[in-house]
Amino acid sequence: MFVVKARYMATENKVYDTVIIGAGAAGLMTAITCARLGTGVLLLDGKEKVGAKILMSGGTRCNVTNEHVTESDFESEQIKLVRRVLQAFPSERAVQFFEGLGVELSLEPGGKYFPSTNSAKTVLSALLHEAEQKGVALLGDKKVKTVKKEGNDFKIEGDGFSFRAKTVVMTTGGLSHPTTGSDGGGYEMAKHFGHTIIFTTPGLTPLLTDDADWKSLSGLSVPCHLTLWVNGRKHVAFSDPLLFTHFGFSGPVALNISRYWVRLKSSDRVELTAHFLPHLKEEEIDSTFIQAGREHPHWKVKRMLSEDFPDRFLELLFRKMCIPPGLRVNQLKREDRERLVKWLTRCVLPVKDVYGYSKAEVTAGGVDLNEVNVKTMESKLVPGLFFAGEILDADGRIGGFNFQWAWSTGFLAAGGIAKRIARGDTIPAL
């Protein structure tokens, strides 16, 4: 259904208004909006099957956006510019856009919007259908190798093909999930035109550990508040479910904190701690044990914790703390009680690394936003060159934020292209 072949007409003999490189979320949004504005579009993708990241996102359900999206949900070297992009095309407009495509959306806890069908195929199908209806020329299996200026036009080339265009949009993604076609080629093309690339690392990727005890909990999920400490100071924290895996830690909270850990891991002292009862303060937990020891002296410690944690988790806790599983609360010595409370509220997780780009949902870093006109997403260095999506230096947390970035930047890029084409500007050769 999503295999793109030459049934979309394209020719090497014409000069397109724009060639968009990459048919992911940002590329499709840019192409559709360009076509709606009367801009002639050729959309190229290196894969025969397009939209792979859309299909795998949100557990194949596709979290298209969030009810509340601000720059505080992102990281970037130029966070004020992120704000301006999001304000120009906010999440409510993204919701309207998809509803206009016939995609009914459902609002879930945490402000997440998913298609009511719970299928990412619904989203991709709607985008491809609209692109085709609006006359977008779409070619798959066209891996772009080089983009050059030749006279007043751009020349876009790959193995066995060459196209010319008045403008070019790089929606090539980053380095995350390279099997989908995101191999970092867009960064090299951007550097060729003189753009600065803010150093890139995996984002929203699982954490790895060598500790066999934690790996033994594979499959369990618990509420958790993770805090990243750098040189003894709190750097960032997130609250969400933590999923234990056979290689380490995953789930929303681990994925959210991963981009910070990997970018800071070379610092003098980086420590990741877990608060396993995030709804309670340390002193509240301590008071609960003290009170239970007075009022219910024969209660077992395990009984007190069994409502919050599965048995396998408690077995690991008792093993690591050398506490007998049958210990009664009135048998807890003060120092043992304090150790137990600290373990539950500030347990150090032994992270050795992150899983990396192969399982990363986004790339942190990218094209410096300070070199882009965020009103139009046009390069400040090369007139006629535009950027949208993950290739730019902005990455969001879990919850539909990275898709919103794709929709916002794609929409603005299309508007910028349409204005340039309408003015009939001649783009000088470099």
Order of alpha helices (4+ residues) and beta strands (2+ residues): beta-alpha-beta-alpha-beta-beta-alpha-alpha-beta-beta-alpha-beta-beta-beta-beta-alpha-beta-beta-alpha-beta-beta-beta-alpha-beta-alpha-alpha-alpha-alpha-beta-beta-beta-beta-beta-beta-beta-alpha
